Each structure stands twice: as C-alpha cells, then as structure tokens.
Amino acid sequence: MENSILVVDDESDFLESVRRGLQISGFKNVRLEMDPVKAVTLFEEGATFDVVLIDITMPGMDGVTLLEQIKEYSPYTECIMVTALNEVKVAVECVKKGAYHYLVKPISKEDLVTILKNALERRRLLEIIDLNRKWTPPSLIHPDAFTPIVGGSDKMLRIFKEAELHAMSDVPILITGESGTGKELLAKAIHLASPRKQFAFTPVNAASLPGTMFEAEFFGFVRGAFTGAERDHEGFLEHTNGGTLFLDEIGDLPFEFQGKLLRVLQDGEFIKLGTNRPKKVDIRLIAATNRNLEEMIVRGLFRKDIYYRLKGAWLHLPPLRERKEDIPLLINKFLEEFYGNAQNPGIEEEALSLLMMYSYPGNIREIKNILQSAVNLAQGKPISIKTFPDHLQIRKSILEKDLLKRGNSVSMPLREIEKEYILKIYNRTDKNKVSTAKLLGIGINTLSRKLASYGAD
C-alpha cells in the first residue's frame, strides 16, 4: 500500500506544483481537489487518506471547517494546514482542532516532504498505540506478505499488524526472539508489505562472516584494494540500494564494524574498500538477534548508540510455547509440505496431544524437524507417538507416571488440553468443520465425534 495523500486548495497552479514535488520525492498516490465540499464527500463515501494538505482560505468552506469535518470522519488522518498568511492565532486554533502542522506559502519541496514524512510516522505510531488497546487485531492490508508465517493466535496477529504498520516507514527495525521463531520470515514479510518490495531483500547473517571479510562483503571493494581483489565487487549495501537489508544475528557484529554501520544509518553513506569517495545508499535496515543486547552494552560488547539507532521500532517474536494454539496450524502446514501431492494421512490424537504439551526449546525449527523425521518413519501411515524422537517418548512416560502418582487418569489431562485447542480452532474458523479438520490435521468424522462429546456440534 502506498501512502495516500489528498491536497485541497483552490489554486490549480499550487496543486500541480505540490503533485510534481511529491511525485519526484516518491509519493505516487496523490489526489488533488479544488472544492473543499467535494473533499468532505470523499470521506463521507468511505475514502481513506493518510495525510491531507488543506488551504485555510477557500470559497465554499474554509480550511478550519474542513479540518473539523475530516477529523470527524477519519480521526487518524493527519492534516497539514497551508496558508499565505503567517498568523500565530490561526495556527494555534488549527493545532487545537487536531492539525499536525501549519505551513506558510511559498513552501519549499524539502520542507513539505520532511513535514509529510513526520506526519506519516505520527499516524503510524498512533495506529500502533490504538492496536495495543484493542482485544481484536484489525485485518491486514497485505495478507499475502505474511502468508509464509504460520500464526493464528492473537499474539501473532497483533505482531503481523504492527509489522505491517512499521513497513510503511523507513525507520530501522529490531526483531528479537529465541532461535527458530521465524525472525527472517518476519523481516521478509515487512519488506513485501513496504513500498520497497520491488527492490532487493538481502539477508545477511553476521555470525557467518569472519571479521576480516565482513567489511569487504558489506561495503564492497574495487580492483586492487587488497591482495586477491582482482575485480570490482558489489557489496551488500550497493546490491540492496532501494530495498531492505536484513542483518541477522546483529549481536555477533564485530565491535569495530558497528561504528561504520552507524555512519550508514546516520548519513546513508559508505566507502568501498580501495577508494576514499563516499557513496550514497538508500536502504531500509532490519536487524535481528536472539541475544540480550542491553546486557552486551553493559559488558562493553555492543555500542549503545547503534543499539538505539537499530531500535527505531522493536518487534518481539514469542516462543512457540507461548502461542500453543498455533501448533495445530504448524503441524498441518508441515505435513502438507512434506507429503506434497501424496495423500496426507494426518496425525493420531494421542500424538497431537503430546505435541501440544511439549515446550519446544528449538521453537518452529524443532517442530518441523520432529515432523519431518516422523513422516519418514511413518511410511504413509498417520503420525503416531512411536515415530517421535526418544526424548518425546520419554516425556510421555514421565507424564504418565506423574499423573498416576497424583491419582489422575492419563487420558483426562490430554483430552482436556486437546479439547481446549480444538474448540479454539473451531471458533476461529467460525465453526467451519472442514476448515477446522484441515487445520488440525484430523478427519472430519473424528472432529464431528469430538465436537459432539464437547456439546459443541
């Protein structure tokens, strides 16, 4: 989605000059309107705009009244007032009524673009604040970007929406989370939901490059820069120009290189090895780590200034044990992936229950490996506990012994856990049995029998 901008002014020359200036600066979705009454009609009919530029003095309706009307229909639309007179009293009145800023003609393109970007950033942050107040996450504008990430839990849906809101800005993003939670997938989704999606997405693992080679690979080099540099080499920054650079395992970035990365973030410049000429680069940086960077700062292993630069926005991916309602979705996804065009025999109820109870220290990567091994051992039959690794089978035995000591039956706790998650998925699909059975990886008859036993059929 491109940011949508409406410009309302009764001077056609001013409207066209604003359109040209904004389009040159990358804002393509700009609508012009000379009649403020028609502008109100757009909002009445459900049109949405991120920012509206409003001339204060217009025939038919003055700009302050238009501002009030727009705020009534669309509270989160940011309004920038434009006037030929620099009157403090009018400016104060506009701000009190919800205007973001007040500009006096003639307006330079640089000032307009700066104010516009700041207004868009404020709108995005207000949406994030509002998102955190709501129990039900709003729908995604770019659902296809997040399709590769399996997640139906409220936690994940909120993260998706917040990530989509961040995608519309250029602020650096720091993604944290345990190993195997899908940080790179989330970074790629942000890129695909952003205006940069037509440019490169470059993933780089900071832990995989030796310190001696990192600078050469990151900045690139020219022929003769060092022994063995027989030709010019395009580095990650140059390759990604216009797109998104994903720097994984940022905590493993060599300390001496962190300052050079800071310059890129501050000035958008880098210098190829073997030259002394700075080059401009336009990238969006997303970093990720499973380490505690604040603790590393205290120990002198990570620079505080670059940490706060990287953390322009922060997204934390919860471990799988904190979003267990996503486990049936993951099971179904991976079984469909592993079986391909072959018939998916599904998974036995007891095996599903055990997977629901496991804590997954390796997160999504671990459940995928468990299921891949199980599919190989099952030989076309439904996945059973017997196909699981030894540590899972041992866990089942320990669980059974613990329950017997407490005088409980083995099956009841398993059934209760299974019931809770089956009903969650059933309600999430609006009680669609076919969808629920598919997500759970069980047969429709089995599902119907279980729902009947729960009194939910």
VOMI-305181 format. One record per atom (N, C-alpha, C): x, y, z; residue in three letters. Coordinates in steps of 0.02 Angstrom, whole numbers, plus 50000, padded with zeros to 5 digits. Layout:
N
XYZALA...
***
This chain:
457
500424994150000MET500005000050000MET500445006250000MET500315010849952GLU500665017149952GLU500285022049997GLU500665026550029ASN500335031650070ASN499885035950026ASN499275036950048SER498795040850009SER498765047950036SER498815052749991ILE498845059850010ILE498315063749970ILE497955067950005LEU497455072349974LEU497685079549984LEU497665083449929VAL497855090549933VAL497235094549913VAL497015098949958VAL496415103049945VAL496615110349944VAL496535113449885ASP496715120549876ASP496345123149816ASP496145129549817ASP495775132249761ASP496225135149706ASP496885134449713GLU497355136849662GLU497625130849624GLU497445130349560SER497655124649520SER498415124249511SER498745130049504ASP499475130049496ASP499825127249558ASP499565129149617PHE499865126549679PHE499765119049684PHE499165116749666LEU499025109549669LEU499505105649624LEU499615107949563GLU500045104349517GLU500775104549540GLU500985110049568SER501685110549592SER501795105749651SER501285105149695VAL501335100449751VAL501355093349725VAL500925091749677ARG500915084949649ARG501605083149619ARG501885087649580ARG502535086249549ARG503075085249602ARG503085089649651GLY503595089149704GLY503535082649743GLY502925080549758LEU502825074449796LEU502985068249754LEU502795068349691GLN502935062549649GLN503685061749637GLN504045067149630ILE504775066849624ILE505085063749686ILE504775065049744SER505025062549808SER504775055549824SER504405052449778GLY504205045549787GLY503485044449809GLY503105049849818PHE502405049249838PHE501975049149775PHE501745043249756LYS501385042449692LYS500635043149699LYS500375041449759ASN499645041249768ASN499415048049796ASN499385053049752VAL499205059849771VAL498575061949733VAL498065063949770ARG497445066149740ARG497365073649752ARG497135077249700LEU497045084549705LEU496295086149704LEU496105091049744GLU495405093149747GLU495365100649759GLU495005104249715MET494945111449722MET494335113349764MET493845108849770ASP493225110349806ASP493225106949874ASP493245110749929PRO493265107649996PRO492625103650011PRO492065105649982VAL491435101949994VAL491495094949963VAL491795094449904LYS491905087849872LYS492395083649913LYS492875087149945ALA493355083549987ALA492995080150046ALA492515083650075VAL492125080750129VAL491725074850104VAL491455075450044THR491065069950014THR491475063650007THR492115064449989LEU492555058649983LEU492575054750048LEU492645058250104PHE492665054850170PHE491985051950188PHE491455055450170GLU490785052850183GLU490665046250147GLU490965045550088GLU490875039550048GLU491375033950067GLU491775035250118GLY492225029950144GLY492935030150118GLY493125035350080ALA493815035850057ALA494285036850117ALA494885034350112THR495375035050165THR496005038250139THR496275042850177PHE496905046150160PHE497335046350223PHE497975045450213ASP498445045750270ASP498555052950291ASP498645057350242VAL498785064450257VAL498385068750209VAL498125074450235VAL497785079350193VAL498115086150202VAL498295089350146LEU498545096150148LEU497955100750134LEU497835105550178ILE497225109650174ILE497405117050172ILE497165120350118ASP497225127650115ASP496715130650163ASP496915135650201ILE496465138450252ILE495925142850221ILE496115146750169THR495635151450139THR495395148750072THR494765146350071MET494465143750010MET493735145750007MET493455146549946PRO492745148049940PRO492325141749954PRO491745142849982GLY491295137249995GLY491365134350064GLY491985133650086MET492115130950154MET492835132750172MET492925135750230ASP493615137450249ASP493985131250273ASP494645131750275GLY495065125950291GLY494965123350361GLY494825127750409VAL494735125550478VAL494105121250484VAL493565123250449THR492955119250450THR493075112450416THR493455112450360LEU493625106250326LEU494025101650373LEU494485104650409LEU494885100750458LEU494425097250508LEU493945100950535GLU493485098050584GLU493075092350553GLU492855093250491GLN492455088150458GLN492875081750447GLN493485082650424ILE493925076850410ILE494065073050475ILE494205076650528LYS494355073350592LYS493745069550619LYS493155071950602GLU492545068450624GLU492475061750589GLU492635061550524TYR492565055450485TYR493175050850492TYR493765053850499SER494385049850499SER494875052750550SER494805051050614PRO495215054050667PRO495965053250658PRO496185047650625TYR496895046350620TYR497215049350557TYR496805052450514THR497095056050456THR497445062250481THR498075062950463GLU498455068850484GLU498325074650436GLU498195080550463CYS498045086450422CYS498585091750430CYS498845094050374ILE499345099350372ILE499025105550341ILE498985110950378MET498665116950355MET499155121250315MET498895124450262VAL499305128550217VAL498965135350210VAL499355140650217THR499075147450211THR499595152250183THR499345157750156ALA499795162950131ALA499965167950186ALA499625167550242LEU499735172350297LEU500015168750358LEU500535171650386ASN500845168650445ASN500515171650507ASN499955168750528GLU499585171350585GLU499615166250642GLU499925168150696VAL500005163650753VAL499335161450781VAL498855166050785LYS498205164450813LYS497855158850774LYS497885159350707VAL497575154250665VAL497935147650672VAL498595147950676ALA498995141850683ALA498815138150747ALA498755141850802VAL498585138850866VAL497885135750864VAL497415139250831GLU496735136650826GLU496725130050787GLU497115129750733CYS497145123550692CYS497425117750732CYS497955119050770VAL498265113650810VAL497775111250863VAL497415115850894LYS496925113850944LYS496375109350915LYS496225110450851LYS495695106550819LYS495955100150786LYS496605098750798GLY496865092350776GLY497345092450718GLY497545098450694ALA498025098850639ALA498715096550663ALA499075093250618TYR499755091050636TYR500255096750630TYR500185100950578HIS500675106250567HIS500345111850527HIS500715117450522TYR500475123550490TYR501035126250447TYR500925126650381LEU501445128950335LEU501235135350301LEU501715139850289VAL501575146250257VAL501875146250187VAL501465148150137LYS501695148650069LYS502185154450062LYS502675154050017PRO502845148249974PRO503195142750015PRO503065136649996ILE503325130850033ILE503855127349991ILE504435126350020SER504955122649984SER504795115249983SER505005111849930LYS504865104749924LYS505175100949983LYS505775102950004GLU506125099550058GLU505725100050123GLU505475106050138ASP505085106950200ASP504445102850197ASP504115102850139LEU503485099250132LEU503585091750141LEU504115089050109VAL504235081850113VAL504425079850185VAL504825083950218THR505015082450287THR504415082350333THR503985087450329ILE503385087750370ILE502925081950354ILE502865080350290LEU502425075050269LEU502655068250297LEU503305066950293LYS503575060650320LYS503465060250396LYS503565065850430ASN503455065950503ASN502725064650519ASN502275067450479ALA501555066450491ALA501375059150480ALA501655056050428LEU501525048950415LEU501785044550471LEU502365046450498GLU502645042550554GLU502205043150616GLU501945049150628ARG501505050150686ARG500865046050677ARG500585046050617ARG499975042250604ARG500095034850617ARG500665032350594ARG500835025350604ARG500885023650678ARG501215027950716LEU501295026650787LEU500635026750824LEU500185031350804LEU499525031550835LEU499135025250821LEU499205022450761GLU498865016250744GLU499135010550787GLU499795010550799ILE500095005350840ILE499835005750912ILE499805011950938ILE499535012851006ILE498825010451010ILE498425012150959ASP497725010050958ASP497675002450953ASP498124999450914LEU498124992150907LEU498234988850974LEU498684991551014ASN498834988551079ASN498264989351129ASN497794993751115ARG497224994651159ARG496654989851143ARG496674986951084LYS496114982851061LYS496224975551077LYS495674972051090TRP495704964851102TRP495754961151036TRP495414963650985THR495394960250920THR495814963850870THR496344960850844PRO496784964250796PRO496404965650731PRO496534971450700PRO496204972950637PRO496484968650581PRO496134968450525SER496344964350469SER496964967350435SER497324963150400LEU497924965250365LEU497754968050297LEU498124973150276ILE498044975950209ILE498434971850158ILE498984968850181HIS499414964750138HIS499464957650166HIS498924953850169PRO498944947150199PRO499434942450163PRO499504943250097ASP499944938750060ASP500664939250083ASP500874945150106ALA501564945950130ALA501704941650191ALA501184940250231PHE501274936550293PHE501064929250288PHE500834927150229THR500604920250220THR501124915050238THR501784915950222PRO502274910850239PRO502364909850314PRO502134914550355ILE502204913950428ILE501554910950456ILE501604905150486VAL501004902050515VAL500874905150583VAL500274907750591GLY500094910750655GLY499374912950655GLY498974909950697GLY498274911950704GLY498114914450773GLY498614914250817SER498504916550886SER498454924150888SER498134926750940ASP498074933950947ASP498754937350949ASP499234934150983LYS499904937050988LYS500214938050919LYS500164932950877MET500474933350811MET500094938150765MET499434938250769LEU499054942850727LEU499204950050745LEU499304951450808ARG499494958250829ARG500184960050802ARG500654955250805ILE501324956450779ILE501294957750704ILE500894953850668PHE500824954850596PHE500584961950580PHE500074964250616LYS499794970850602LYS500294976250620LYS500634975550677GLU501124980550696GLU501694980750646GLU501904974850623ALA502444974450572ALA502214977850508ALA501584976850489GLU501334980050428GLU501334987650434GLU501164990150493LEU501174997350505LEU501885000050502LEU502354996450531HIS503054998550527HIS503314998350456HIS503054993850416ALA503304992950348ALA503224999250306ALA502745003450323MET502615009450283MET503105015050297MET503525014450348SER504025019550363SER504715016850345SER505215021050354ASP505905019050340ASP506315018150403ASP505985018350462VAL506375017650524VAL506685010650528VAL507295010150553PRO507595003550564PRO507164999550612PRO507164992950604ILE506774988550647ILE507234983350679ILE507144982250743LEU507494976950778LEU506994971450796LEU507124965350772ILE506704959650787ILE507074955150837ILE506764953850893THR507074949450943THR506654943150951THR506954938050979GLY506604931750989GLY507104926050991GLY506894920551021GLU507324914751026GLU507484911950956GLU507994907850954SER508184904650891SER507604900250867SER507454900750802GLY506944896550773GLY506244899350775GLY506154905650795THR505484908550799THR505254911750734THR505694912250684GLY505484914850619GLY505634922150607GLY506204924450633LYS506364931650627LYS506494933750554LYS506834929450517GLU506954931250447GLU506304931350406GLU505854926650420LEU505204926650385LEU504824933150399LEU504854935550461LEU504504941750478LEU504834947650443LEU505494947750440ALA505844953050405ALA505654953250331ALA505614947350300LYS505434946950229LYS504704949350219LYS504264947650266ALA503574949850262ALA503524957450265ALA503924960550309ILE503934967850315ILE504154970950248ILE504664967950218HIS504904970450153HIS504354969950100HIS504004964350098LEU503484963350048LEU502874967750059LEU502774970050121ALA502214974550137ALA502414981850131ALA503024983250110SER503274990050108SER503314992750037SER503394999350028PRO503475002149961PRO504124999949927PRO504564996649964ARG505204994349936ARG505174987349906ARG504584984349904LYS504534977249886LYS504794975649816LYS504814980549771GLN505054979149703GLN505814979049700GLN506144981049754PHE506874980949757PHE507114974849797PHE507764974249805ALA508064968249835ALA507924967649910ALA507824961449932PHE507844959750003PHE508464955450012PHE508944958050051THR509594954650058THR509684952350130THR509644945850142PRO509774943250210PRO510514941950220PRO510794944250275VAL511504943250290VAL511554940850363VAL511894935350373ASN511994932750440ASN512674935250466ASN512654939550516ALA513274942550542ALA513724937350572ALA513434931750595ALA513844926550627ALA514204922150576ALA513984922450513SER514264917950463SER514864920750427SER515004927150435LEU515574930250401LEU516134931750450LEU516744929750434PRO517304931450478PRO517414938950478PRO517654941650534GLY517754948850540GLY518194951750486GLY518674947850463THR519134950250411THR518794951250344THR518254947750333MET517904948150268MET517274952350272MET517044953850332PHE516394957150338PHE516384963850303PHE516894967950313GLU516894974550283GLU516914974250207GLU517294969550180ALA517344968850108ALA516674966650079ALA516334961950112GLU515694959550087GLU515144964750097GLU515194968650150PHE514674973450166PHE514724979650121PHE515324982450117PHE515424988650079PHE515624987350006PHE515904981449993GLY516174980249926GLY516874982949919GLY517184981749863PHE517874984149852PHE517994985049778PHE518534988649764VAL518744989549694VAL519364985249681VAL519484984149618ARG520064980149599ARG520704983049628ARG521114978749658GLY521754980849686GLY521704983549757GLY521104983249787ALA521024985949855ALA521444982049906ALA521544975549893PHE521954971349936PHE522164965349895PHE522624961549922THR522874955649887THR522304950849872THR522234949049809GLY521694944549789GLY521084948149761GLY521064954849767ALA520494958649739ALA520634959849665ALA520454954949624GLU520624955349553GLU520084958849511GLU519514960249541ARG518984963849505ARG518564967749555ARG518174972449530ASP517724976249574ASP517184971549602ASP516994972849663HIS516494968549696HIS515944972849726HIS515324971349709GLU514744974949737GLU514574972049805GLU514584976249856GLY514424973949924GLY513674973649937GLY513514971449997PHE512804970650016PHE512424977250010PHE512744982850032LEU512404989250031LEU512224991349961LEU512724991049916GLU512604993149847GLU512084988649813GLU512124982249826HIS511654977449796HIS510944978749819HIS510864981149881THR510204981849911THR509914988749900THR510274993249868ASN510055000249860ASN509325000549838ASN508915004149877GLY508205004649863GLY507784999549900GLY508104994249924GLY507744988749956GLY507854988250030GLY507834981950055THR507884980650127THR508474976050141THR508894978150187LEU509454974050210LEU509274970950277LEU509264964350280PHE509114960850342PHE509754958250371PHE509954960850429LEU510574958950462LEU510404954550522LEU510464947950512ASP510294943150565ASP510884942350612ASP510734940150672GLU511254939150724GLU511674945450733GLU511334951150739ILE511674957650745ILE512134957850806ILE511984953750856GLY512404953550916GLY513094950850902GLY513194947450846ASP513844944750827ASP514234949350781ASP513964955350769LEU514314960150727LEU514954962450762LEU515534962050729PRO516154964150762PRO516104971250789PRO516364972350848PHE516294978850881PHE516584984450839PHE517154983150807GLU517474988450767GLU517074990250705GLU516634985750683PHE516224987050624PHE515584990750642PHE515384990450705GLN514744993450725GLN514735000950712GLN515305004350724GLY515345011550712GLY515255013350638GLY515515009050595LYS515455010350523LYS514735009250500LYS514405004450530LEU513695003450514LEU513285009350538LEU513485012250595LEU513135018150622LEU513145023850572LEU513705024650537ARG513765030050488ARG513265029050431ARG513175022750411VAL512695021250358VAL511995023150380VAL511835021650443LEU511175023150470LEU511065030650476LEU511585034250496GLN511525041450507GLN511525045450442GLN512005043750398ASP512115047950339ASP511905044750274ASP511765038150275GLY511605034750213GLY512195034450166GLY512795034050194GLU513405033950154GLU513865028150173GLU514265025850127PHE514775020850141PHE515355021950092PHE515925019050108ILE516515019750065ILE516755012750047ILE516805011349982LYS517075004949959LYS517805004349978LYS518024998349993LEU518734997150007LEU519134998749944LEU519675002349954GLY520105004149898GLY519955010949869GLY519455014449897THR519295021249875THR519225025749936THR519175032149923ASN519035036849978ASN518425041249961ASN518025038849914ARG517445042649892ARG516805039649924ARG516455043649964PRO515825041149993PRO515305039949939PRO514905034849948LYS514355033349903LYS513705033549942LYS513195036349912LYS512545036749944LYS512165030149933LYS511785028149982VAL511385022049976VAL510715023150012VAL510185020549982ASP509515021150011ASP509265014250028ASP509315012350091ILE509095005750113ILE508665006250175ILE508265001050185ARG507915000150248ARG508274994550285ARG508494995750346LEU508864990650384LEU508404987450436LEU508384980750434ILE508044976850485ILE508574972250516ILE508634972450581ALA509114968250617ALA508744963450662ALA509074957850677ALA508764952850721ALA509294949750765ALA509064947450823THR509524944050869THR509134939850919THR509464934650944ASN509184930751000ASN509574932151064ASN510024937151060ARG510444938851118ARG510164945151152ARG510374946051215ASN510164951951254ASN510664957551240ASN510484962051195LEU510944967351175LEU511074972351232LEU510574973451274GLU510674978151330GLU511204975451379GLU511184968951389GLU511694965751432GLU512384966251398GLU512404965451332MET513034966051295MET513314973151299MET512864978151300ILE513084985151307ILE513444986151374ILE513144983451427VAL513444984051494VAL514134980851496VAL514204975351460ARG514854971651459ARG515334974551408ARG515144979951373GLY515584983151326GLY515654979351260GLY515164975151243LEU515204971151183LEU514774973951126LEU514344978751143PHE513914981551091PHE513834989051105PHE513854993051051ARG513815000251059ARG513115002551074ARG513055006951125LYS512395009451144LYS512095013751088LYS512515017851054ASP512245022351003ASP511935018550944ASP512265013150923ILE511985009450867ILE511375005350890ILE511365003250952TYR510784999550978TYR510155003750973TYR510195010050994TYR509605014350992TYR509435016450921TYR509925016550877ARG509785017850807ARG509415011950776ARG509635005950791LEU509324999950763LEU508614999050790LEU508505001250851LYS507865000150884LYS507385005950871LYS507365008250807GLY506875013250789GLY506175010550800GLY506085004150784ALA505485000450800ALA505704993650826ALA505304990750870TRP505504984350901TRP504924979450897TRP505074973550870LEU504584968150868LEU504884962050902LEU504504958950947HIS504744953050982HIS504304947050964HIS504624941850937LEU504264935750919LEU504244931050979LEU503654929251002PRO503604924851061PRO503814917751043PRO504084914051091PRO504244906951078PRO503604902951067PRO503684897151037LEU503104893051020LEU502724890851083LEU503064889951138ARG502734887751200ARG502244893051226ARG502304899251202GLU501854904551224GLU501284905851175GLU501254901951122ARG500704902551073ARG500524895651047ARG500334891351094LYS500214884351077LYS499614883251031LYS499164888151028GLU498604887250983GLU498824887250910GLU499454889350897ASP499714889050828ASP500014882250811ASP500094877950860ILE500414871450848ILE500024867250797ILE499354866550804PRO498984862650753PRO499064865550683PRO499094872250678LEU499184875350613LEU499854873550583LEU500364873650625LEU501044871950602LEU501084864550582LEU500764860250622ILE500774853050606ILE500474851950537ILE499894855050526ASN499564854150461ASN499994856850404ASN500284862750414LYS500694865750361LYS501284861250342LYS501634858750393PHE502224854750379PHE502044847950350PHE501504844850374LEU501304838450346LEU501104839250272LEU500744844550257GLU500564845850187GLU501194846950145GLU501674850550174GLU502304851850139GLU502694845450126GLU502744841150177PHE503144835050171PHE502824829850125PHE502164829350127TYR501834824350086TYR501734826650014TYR501744833250004GLY501664835849937GLY501014833649905GLY501074830649846ASN500474828449810ASN500204821749836ASN500594818449878ALA500364812049906ALA499824813249958ALA499444808049973GLN498904808450023GLN499194809750092GLN498944814650127ASN499164816150195ASN498744812050243ASN499044807050276PRO498664802750322PRO498494805950388PRO498794811950402GLY498634815450464GLY499034812950524GLY498764814250582ILE499124812650644ILE498634809750695ILE498864804750733GLU498434801650784GLU498304806550841GLU497734805650873GLU497524810350926GLU498024810750983GLU498284804951004GLU498754804851060GLU499404808551041GLU499614807750979ALA500224811050956ALA500114818650954ALA499534820750931LEU499374827850930LEU499374830751000LEU499074827151047SER499054829451116SER499744830351146SER500184825551130LEU500864825951157LEU501234831951128LEU501144833051063LEU501464838851032LEU501194845451061LEU500564845451081MET500284851451111MET500584852851179MET500824847751213MET501074848551281MET501824849851284MET502164848951228TYR502894849651227TYR503084857051227TYR503664858751254SER503864865851263SER504284868551205SER504564864451161TYR504934866551101TYR505484871651115TYR506024869551146PRO506594874251155PRO506874876551088PRO506784872551035GLY507024874550969GLY506494877950927GLY505904879150957ASN505364882750925ASN505134879750859ASN504964883850810ILE504664881350748ILE505144876750711ILE505764878350713ARG506264874050679ARG506254867050708ARG506144866550775GLU506144859950807GLU505524855950789GLU504934859050789ILE504334855250773ILE504354852950700ILE504654857050657LYS504724854950587LYS505174848850581LYS505724848850618ASN506174843050616ASN505844836750644ASN505464837650699ILE505114831950729ILE504634828850678ILE504264833050644LEU503764830550597LEU504094827550534LEU504644830450512GLN504994827750454GLN505234820650468GLN505524819750528SER505754813150548SER505174808350555SER504614810750584ALA504024806450594ALA503724804150528ALA503704808650479VAL503434806950413VAL503864801450381VAL504514802050388ASN504964796850360ASN504844790050392ASN504734790050459LEU504644783750494LEU503944780950487LEU503454785350477ALA502754783050474ALA502604779050410ALA502994780350357GLN502914776550294GLN502204776750267GLN501904782650266GLY501244783450237GLY500674782350285GLY500814780450347LYS500294779450397LYS500224785850439LYS499684786650476PRO499604792550519PRO500194793150568PRO500384799350583ILE500934800550630ILE500714798050699ILE501134794050730SER500994791450797SER501564793250844SER501454792250908ILE501974793750957ILE502594789550944ILE502504783450917LYS503064779050904LYS503564781950853LYS503324786650812THR503764789750762THR504134795850789THR504014797650852PHE504334803450880PHE505024801750907PHE505464806750915PRO506124805650944PRO506074802951016PRO506614799851038ASP506614796751105ASP506424801651160ASP506674807851156HIS506554812551211HIS505814814151218HIS505434813951164LEU504714815051169LEU504364808951197LEU504584803051178GLN504274796951204GLN504424796251279GLN505024798251299ILE505194798151370ILE504754803151408ILE504634808951376ARG504214814051408ARG503514811351421ARG503254807451374LYS502584804551383LYS502584799751443LYS503114795751449SER503154790951505SER503194794651571SER503584799951574ILE503644803951635ILE502974807051653ILE502624809551603LEU501974812551614LEU501474807451643LEU501484801451615GLU501024796251638GLU501174794451711GLU501814793751728LYS501994791951797LYS501794797451846LYS501894803651824ASP501724809251868ASP500964809451881ASP500584808151830LEU499854808251837LEU499614802451882LEU499934796651875LEU499744790851916LEU499894792151990LEU500454795652003LYS500634797252072LYS500114801752104LYS499824806152062ARG499314810852088ARG498614807852087ARG498574801552065GLY497924798152066GLY497474800152008GLY497754803051956ASN497354805051898ASN497424800051842ASN496934799651799SER497004795351740SER497444798851690SER497764794951648VAL498214797751598VAL497834801551545VAL497244798951526SER496904801651468SER496564808351482SER496324809551543MET495934815651555MET496324822051541MET496934823051569PRO497284829251554PRO497414830151479PRO497574824651445LEU497694825151373LEU497064827251337LEU496494824351356ARG495864826051323ARG495674833251336ARG495794835651398GLU495604842451414GLU496024847451374GLU496674846151369ILE497104850551329ILE496894850351257ILE496764844351231GLU496554843651162GLU495894847251150GLU495424846451196LYS494774849651190LYS494844857151186LYS495274860051228GLU495364867251230GLU495594869851162GLU496084866551132TYR496364869051069TYR495924867451010TYR495574861751011ILE495114860350956ILE494544865450955ILE494284867251013LEU493744872151015LEU493994879150995LEU494624880751012LYS494904887150991LYS494934887650915LYS495184882350884ILE495234882450811ILE494544882350780ILE494084878450809TYR493394878050784TYR493054884850785TYR493134888550839ASN492834895150845ASN493184900150799ASN493834899350791ARG494224903950748ARG494014903350675ARG493794897350655THR493574896350585THR492824897550578THR492524900950627ASP491794902150626ASP491404895650623ASP491664890650659LYS491334884050666LYS491254880550599LYS491774881350557ASN491794877750493ASN492174871150504ASN491804865550501LYS492114859150517LYS492654857150467LYS492534858550404VAL493024856650353VAL493684860250365VAL493644866950377SER494244870850389SER494584868750454SER494184867450506THR494464865350570THR494824858650564THR494514853850531ALA494824847350523ALA495474847950484ALA495484852150433LYS496084853150393LYS496644856250434LYS496474861350473LEU496974864650514LEU497264860050567LEU496824855650595LEU497044851150648LEU497394844950620LEU497284843550556GLY497584837650526GLY497234831250546GLY496574831550561ILE496204825550579ILE495604824950532ILE495294819150531GLY494734818050486GLY494104821650509GLY493654823050461ILE493044826650477ILE492594822550523ILE492584815850515ASN492184811650559ASN492444811750630ASN493114811450636THR493424811850702THR493254818450736THR493294823850697LEU493134830450725LEU492414830750748LEU491954828250706SER491244828450724SER491104824550788SER491434818850795ARG491344814750855ARG491594818450918ARG492164821850910LYS492434825550968LYS491994831450986LYS491774835150935LEU491344840850949LEU490694838850983LEU490424833150961ALA489814830550992ALA489934828951066ALA490524826151081SER490684824451151SER490774830751193SER490974836351160TYR491054842651196TYR490394846451202TYR489884843951167GLY489244847551166GLY489264853651121GLY489734853651072ALA489824859451029ALA489624858150957ALA489364852050943ASP489194850350873ASP488524853650853ASP
***
